[in-house]
Amino acid sequence: MPTTLFCRLLTLVALCALAAPLRAQTVTLDFQITINPIFISNGSSTAVLSNATYVDRFAVFKEATQKIYAQAGIKVNWQANETQVNSTYYVVDNLTEYNALIGLYTDSNPRVINMYFVQNYGSSLGGTNAWGLSEQNFVISGNYSGLNGVTISESAFSNNAIDTIAHEIGHNLALTHNVLPANTVALGISNLMYSGNPGVTTLANIYSPGGTGLQRDQLDSQQLTVLRTLYATDNTFSPIQPLSPTESYTYSAIPEPGTAALIAGLTVMGFAGWRLRRRGPGES
Ligand SMILES: [Zn+2]
């Protein structure tokens, strides 16, 4: 079973980390996902891409997404940026507009995840307090629901919440906040599917084997199982596909933030923790 092999690999990496905490850690990527990024324009400006700061942050968001999914041995591919002028959806006013948007400009390959970058959500969807909204899939009795669509707001970029994309992709990949696959999500605020704001604005705050610091956006064993068995569960629509030949991902060996930085980060989170960063239609 690939899952078993991967767990063993992680164990080996963790043991190595004890011996050499600053040595770069490498894991094998043997699955992949591909994202179709669609930037919605109102005709004069384009969500995210019109702001040079956000363009720079987008590159970090991509790095964060890869660092997070490396835990599951998944490579994250990005297609070329696509811009669509459609002033109706520059701001997604309500659930009706959301549902219409995720049917537009879809990739011809149903396995490719369509990701829409919009300027904002209407108040009924959370306004600037919602940083991303996406389709929640489930695996029930071996059946994968197979919905496709992620939306990301500029608010994710203005807050520099670099793990927002990975969290919203998680919903498409059948990870939930705390309902399935078990009644609880382990690790609380340190879990990728934590529904509040974990305060991740630097790559160093994201989990790495043997790392220290905040170690946010971890995947627990059940979530790893969901991700690593989705292709076997549904080989028609699963966004997760085998990667052959396999590749490797090396975690950066940079020192993680010390205690002072950790305390500062927690202080900031105390003020920002109320934000509803992560909400999706269909979730309760
Ligand atoms: Zn969520």
Boltz pocket constraint, residues with backbone or C-beta under 6 A from the ligand:
constraints:
  - pocket:
      binder: B
      contacts: [[A, 167], [A, 168], [A, 171], [A, 177], [A, 193], [A, 194], [A, 195], [A, 278], [A, 279], [A, 280]]
      max_distance: 6.0
